[in-house]
């Protein structure tokens, strides 16, 4: 197996091999416009592209010549890929490469990572997620939901909540507005408005202009003509994903959020998709409990690994841990507040 850099001429084949929306060519172009360097690699078997790997490179403040790499939701960490990543690290002055492969927990690949010097790292994505099987019929799925979830879905329908795919500018601007309000209300750190606008440009608008099926779509829930909830959905290689969402506290009693999840499931089924990935799971969190009402399967991934490629890695980890402790303290004392 050979590992080579990929150029634009191989864009379509690269996408065919991409394991996740975050590994698509369009996602790379989006991240490039946010300021990241992008490196794309292909793993070739008998001159045929077998899998692809897209890395983002991130500079370190105050350290001009040093960077870190990130290979998020990438392919299986085969030995050949890990060796190629080590070579890339030397070429690009990377002190480590953060890896979160898009595969379930597997001892063989954990052994590969450990044998090449990778160590468990600070997570970006949660190590477990929820999957919903979209191949079941609707009646069977509904019967498996928690009774309260079923009741809320039916109640929202009775109240006249209307859920539909709406990729209009109005729906996107409402998504931005609701996300901003959600950040202010819940005081959590989210991607910036600029980030979301660029994401929508690359994963929806530009793809539609090129006559391609977009990766990103908007699902809205309206009540009495007002959009109460907006979700961004990704569609890729048989999977439906739910990466972003925002809602208002107004009319919470009509249970729009329960109905929008059900209609997202029905949308995935209508599209002929096989699996709905709910994009993460955190024990004890309110939204995790919300997702559990739909009887999803818990899936455990191989986890987060840092492929160490420089002796500066461990000083970096100490400095990063100190930095985050300081930021958390600042937030706790009220000196800083999340901004959208």
matplotlib code that plots the C-alpha trace (Angstrom):
import matplotlib.pyplot as plt

x = [0.0, 1.3, 0.4, 0.5, -0.6, -3.9, -4.5, -7.7, -7.7, -8.6, -11.3, -14.2, -12.3, -11.2, -14.8, -15.9, -13.3, -14.1, -15.4, -17.2, -18.5, -15.5, -13.2, -14.9, -13.1, -15.7, -15.1, -11.4, -12.1, -14.3, -11.5, -9.0, -11.1, -11.2, -7.4, -6.2, -3.7, -5.1, -3.2, -4.9, -3.5, -4.6, -3.9, -3.5, -3.7, -2.6, -2.9, -6.5, -7.5, -8.6, -9.1, -8.5, -7.2, -7.6, -5.6, -6.0, -2.7, -2.8, -0.1, 0.9, 0.7, 4.2, 5.9, 6.3, 7.8, 5.8, 2.3, 0.0, -2.0, -5.6, -7.0, -10.6, -13.0, -10.4, -9.8, -8.5, -5.1, -3.2, 0.6, 1.3, -0.8, 0.8, 4.3, 3.3, 1.9, 5.2, 7.0, 4.5, 5.1, 8.8, 8.1, 5.6, 7.2, 4.3, 4.8, 1.9, -1.1, -4.4, -6.4, -10.0, -10.6, -14.1, -14.2, -15.6, -13.3, -10.9, -7.9, -5.9, -5.9, -5.3, -2.2, -1.1, -1.4, 0.4, 3.2, 3.9, 4.1, 0.5, -1.0, -4.5, -5.3, -7.7, -11.0, -12.6, -15.5, -17.1, -15.8, -19.4, -22.3, -25.9, -27.0, -30.6, -31.3, -33.2, -34.0, -36.8, -40.3, -41.9, -44.4, -41.6, -39.4, -42.2, -43.1, -39.5, -39.4, -39.9, -43.7, -43.1, -41.3, -44.2, -46.6, -44.7, -44.4, -48.1, -48.8, -46.7, -48.6, -51.9, -50.8, -50.0, -46.1, -44.9, -41.5, -39.8, -36.5, -36.1, -32.7, -33.8, -31.8, -34.6, -34.2, -30.4, -30.6, -33.0, -30.6, -27.8, -30.2, -31.2, -27.7, -26.6, -29.4, -28.7, -25.0, -26.0, -28.6, -26.7, -23.2, -21.4, -18.6, -19.6, -18.2, -18.4, -21.0, -18.3, -17.5, -21.2, -21.6, -18.5, -19.7, -23.1, -21.4, -19.1, -21.3, -24.6, -24.5, -21.4, -22.4, -25.9, -24.3, -22.2, -25.3, -24.2, -26.3, -25.4, -23.9, -25.7, -29.4, -31.7, -34.6, -37.0, -40.0, -42.6, -45.5, -48.0, -45.6, -42.6, -39.5, -38.9, -36.2, -33.5, -31.3, -28.4, -28.2, -25.4, -26.0, -23.0, -22.6, -25.7, -25.6, -27.6, -25.8, -27.1, -24.1, -25.8, -29.1, -30.7, -34.1, -36.0, -37.6, -40.8, -43.7, -41.6, -44.9, -45.7, -42.8, -41.3, -38.0, -39.5, -41.3, -38.2, -36.2, -38.9, -39.2, -35.4, -35.6, -38.4, -36.4, -33.4, -35.7, -37.2, -33.7, -32.9, -30.2, -29.3, -28.1, -28.8, -25.7, -26.8, -23.2, -22.2, -23.2, -22.4, -23.6, -25.9, -26.5, -30.0, -29.7, -28.3, -31.4, -33.5, -31.8, -32.2, -36.0, -35.6, -34.1, -30.8, -27.9, -24.8, -21.7, -18.1, -15.4, -11.7, -11.2, -8.8, -5.1, -2.1, 0.6, 3.6, 6.2, 8.3, 9.8, 7.9, 4.7, 4.7, 5.6, 2.8, 0.3, 1.3, 1.0, -2.4, -3.8, -2.7, -4.3, -7.6, -7.6, -7.1, -9.9, -12.3, -11.4, -11.9, -15.3, -16.3, -15.4, -17.4, -14.4, -15.1, -18.2, -18.8, -19.2, -20.8]
y = [0.0, 3.4, 6.8, 9.9, 13.5, 14.2, 17.1, 18.7, 16.4, 13.5, 15.4, 13.1, 9.9, 11.5, 12.2, 8.6, 7.4, 10.0, 8.3, 11.3, 14.8, 16.2, 14.3, 15.7, 17.9, 20.6, 20.5, 21.0, 24.0, 25.5, 25.0, 26.5, 29.7, 29.8, 30.0, 26.4, 24.7, 21.5, 18.3, 15.5, 12.0, 9.0, 5.3, 3.4, -0.3, -1.4, 2.2, 2.4, 4.9, 2.7, 5.4, 9.1, 11.3, 15.0, 16.9, 20.4, 22.1, 24.7, 27.2, 27.7, 31.3, 32.8, 29.7, 30.6, 27.3, 24.8, 23.5, 20.7, 18.5, 17.1, 14.1, 14.1, 11.3, 9.9, 6.4, 3.3, 4.0, 1.4, 1.1, 2.6, 5.7, 6.2, 6.1, 8.6, 10.9, 10.8, 11.8, 14.6, 15.8, 16.2, 18.0, 20.4, 20.8, 19.2, 18.4, 15.9, 14.9, 14.5, 11.6, 10.6, 7.8, 7.2, 3.6, 1.6, 0.5, -2.0, -3.6, -4.1, -0.4, 0.6, -1.6, 0.1, 3.5, 2.6, 0.8, 4.1, 6.2, 7.5, 8.2, 9.0, 12.7, 15.4, 14.7, 16.9, 14.6, 12.5, 8.9, 7.6, 8.6, 7.5, 5.8, 5.3, 2.5, 4.1, 0.8, -0.1, 0.8, 3.9, 2.0, -0.2, 2.8, 4.7, 1.7, 1.6, 5.3, 6.3, 6.8, 10.5, 11.0, 9.4, 11.6, 14.8, 14.0, 13.5, 16.6, 18.8, 17.5, 18.2, 21.8, 22.4, 22.4, 22.2, 20.7, 20.8, 21.1, 24.8, 25.9, 29.5, 32.5, 33.3, 29.9, 30.2, 33.7, 32.4, 29.6, 32.2, 34.3, 31.3, 30.0, 33.5, 33.6, 30.0, 30.8, 33.9, 32.0, 28.8, 30.5, 27.7, 28.1, 27.6, 28.3, 31.9, 33.3, 33.6, 29.9, 29.0, 31.2, 29.8, 26.2, 26.9, 28.5, 25.5, 22.6, 24.0, 27.1, 26.3, 22.7, 23.7, 26.2, 23.3, 21.1, 18.8, 17.4, 19.5, 17.9, 20.5, 21.1, 23.0, 21.5, 23.9, 23.6, 26.4, 27.3, 29.8, 30.9, 31.4, 29.3, 27.9, 25.4, 25.0, 22.1, 21.7, 18.2, 16.6, 13.8, 11.6, 8.0, 6.5, 8.5, 11.3, 13.5, 16.1, 18.4, 21.8, 23.0, 26.0, 26.8, 29.5, 29.3, 30.7, 28.3, 25.5, 23.8, 22.8, 20.3, 21.4, 19.8, 16.4, 16.6, 17.9, 14.9, 12.5, 14.4, 14.2, 10.5, 10.3, 12.6, 10.2, 7.2, 9.0, 9.7, 6.0, 6.5, 3.7, 5.3, 8.6, 9.6, 12.0, 13.5, 12.8, 11.7, 13.0, 11.2, 13.2, 16.1, 17.2, 16.8, 13.3, 12.4, 14.0, 11.8, 8.7, 9.0, 7.8, 4.5, 5.0, 2.5, 3.6, 3.3, 3.5, 4.8, 4.1, 7.4, 10.3, 9.6, 12.0, 10.7, 12.2, 13.4, 15.8, 16.0, 19.3, 17.4, 17.0, 20.6, 21.6, 19.4, 21.0, 24.5, 23.6, 22.2, 25.3, 27.5, 25.8, 25.9, 29.6, 30.1, 28.1, 30.2, 33.4, 32.2, 31.0, 34.4, 36.2, 37.9, 36.3, 35.2, 33.0, 35.1, 34.0]
z = [0.0, -1.0, 0.6, -1.6, -1.5, -3.4, -5.7, -7.1, -10.2, -7.8, -6.0, -6.9, -6.1, -2.8, -1.9, -2.8, -0.3, 2.4, 5.6, 7.1, 6.2, 8.0, 5.6, 2.4, -0.1, 0.6, 4.3, 3.6, 1.4, 4.2, 6.8, 4.4, 4.2, 8.0, 8.0, 8.3, 6.1, 4.5, 3.6, 1.7, 1.5, -0.3, 0.5, -2.7, -3.3, -6.8, -7.9, -6.8, -4.1, -1.2, 1.5, 2.0, 4.9, 5.3, 7.9, 9.1, 10.3, 13.1, 14.0, 17.6, 18.9, 19.4, 17.8, 14.1, 12.9, 14.9, 14.2, 15.2, 12.9, 13.2, 11.4, 12.7, 11.7, 9.3, 8.0, 9.8, 11.3, 9.3, 9.7, 6.3, 7.1, 10.5, 8.9, 6.2, 8.9, 10.7, 7.5, 7.1, 10.6, 9.9, 6.7, 8.3, 11.8, 13.6, 17.2, 17.1, 15.1, 16.8, 15.4, 16.0, 13.5, 12.3, 13.4, 16.2, 19.1, 17.6, 19.4, 16.2, 15.4, 19.0, 18.8, 15.6, 17.2, 20.4, 18.5, 16.5, 19.6, 19.8, 23.3, 24.4, 23.9, 24.8, 23.1, 20.4, 19.7, 22.4, 22.4, 22.1, 20.0, 19.3, 16.1, 15.0, 12.5, 9.6, 7.9, 10.4, 9.6, 11.2, 13.4, 14.8, 15.5, 17.2, 19.4, 20.6, 21.7, 25.3, 26.0, 26.9, 23.6, 21.6, 23.5, 22.8, 19.1, 18.8, 20.9, 18.6, 15.6, 17.3, 18.1, 14.4, 14.5, 10.9, 10.2, 6.8, 5.0, 4.3, 2.7, 2.2, 3.2, 5.7, 7.4, 7.6, 9.0, 11.7, 12.4, 13.0, 15.2, 17.3, 17.7, 18.9, 21.5, 22.6, 23.2, 25.3, 27.2, 28.0, 28.1, 26.2, 23.7, 20.1, 16.7, 15.6, 13.2, 10.6, 10.9, 10.4, 7.4, 5.7, 6.5, 4.9, 1.9, 1.2, 2.2, 0.7, -1.5, -3.5, -4.0, -5.3, -7.7, -9.1, -9.5, -6.7, -3.9, -0.9, 2.3, 4.6, 4.7, 7.2, 8.9, 10.5, 13.0, 12.7, 14.9, 13.8, 11.0, 13.3, 13.2, 16.7, 16.0, 13.3, 12.7, 10.3, 9.0, 7.0, 4.4, 3.5, 2.2, 3.7, 6.9, 8.2, 10.8, 13.3, 14.0, 14.8, 16.2, 17.9, 19.3, 21.1, 24.6, 23.1, 22.8, 24.4, 25.5, 21.9, 21.9, 18.5, 19.4, 19.8, 16.4, 14.6, 15.7, 14.4, 11.1, 10.8, 11.1, 8.5, 6.2, 6.4, 5.7, 2.7, 1.4, 1.6, 4.2, 6.6, 9.8, 11.7, 13.7, 16.5, 16.7, 20.3, 23.7, 27.1, 30.2, 32.4, 29.9, 29.2, 25.5, 25.9, 27.8, 25.1, 22.5, 24.6, 24.2, 20.6, 21.7, 19.8, 19.9, 21.8, 19.6, 21.0, 18.7, 18.9, 20.7, 20.6, 20.0, 19.7, 17.4, 19.1, 16.6, 18.7, 22.3, 22.6, 22.8, 26.6, 27.4, 25.1, 26.9, 30.3, 28.8, 27.2, 30.4, 32.3, 29.7, 29.9, 33.7, 33.5, 30.9, 33.0, 36.1, 34.1, 33.0, 36.5, 37.9, 35.2, 33.6, 30.2, 28.4, 25.4, 22.2, 18.9]

ax = plt.figure().add_subplot(projection="3d")
ax.plot(x, y, z, "-o")
ax.set_aspect("equal")
plt.show()
